[in-house]
Amino acid sequence: MRVLVIEDNEGIAQGLRTTLRQQQMAVDIVSTIASAWSALQTEAFDIVLLDLGLPDGDGRELLHQLRTTPKKGLPNPATPVLILTAREEVTSRVTTLDAGADDYIIKPCNTEELAARIRALHRRSAGRVNSTIYCNELEIDTAARTVHRSGKAVELSAREFAVLIALVDSRPRVLSRTQIEAKLYNFDQILDSNAIEVHIHRLRRKLGDTVIRTMKGVGYFVPNDPSS
Ligand code: CA
């Protein structure tokens, strides 16, 4: 999962980076509305964490700009937005929710609560009602980060799990290697050119050949019906 954190307090931003990386999320941090907007135009983020008091304006301006963008290409106007707010900002929490924010969390955030809220927003935007995904013969628990294949536990690395979730959440859409990479790695990470192929190869070994399919020259996908 790819998360954009918009926060100008460096201490808070770094704390969020550490917490979210521990949850195997790819995190990019920006500190202004201008840099946030250019990041949103460059990358498809799964979740945005938005501070309200930013050096070049109010976070709500960015929220408004995002929500009123026509839906074509990037940024995606429906990107879930979680507001980072101070305890005393009750009025602004209300107006921000009314302006299109999906949820808020009070700073300093409890790390487990933050991770759970992010998972909940992601789940909702992927159209799921709880943390378990049933896909073909797989049972994937996105909160506990476990996978069972026909009732038997399968050990996946954090990256393998992230690749699987990216494909399962998008199914039956085909994702290119670049689109999968974007969900796993933030802007400043250098990665091996065949990293995704290696993860896919290992996933197929562990989950069987029928779960993840290749569309030659395009990318990978998980079919809705494994017999198709
Ligand atoms: Ca601030």
Boltz pocket constraint, residues with backbone or C-beta under 6 A from the ligand:
constraints:
  - pocket:
      binder: B
      contacts: [[A, 7], [A, 8], [A, 9], [A, 51], [A, 52], [A, 53], [A, 54]]
      max_distance: 6.0
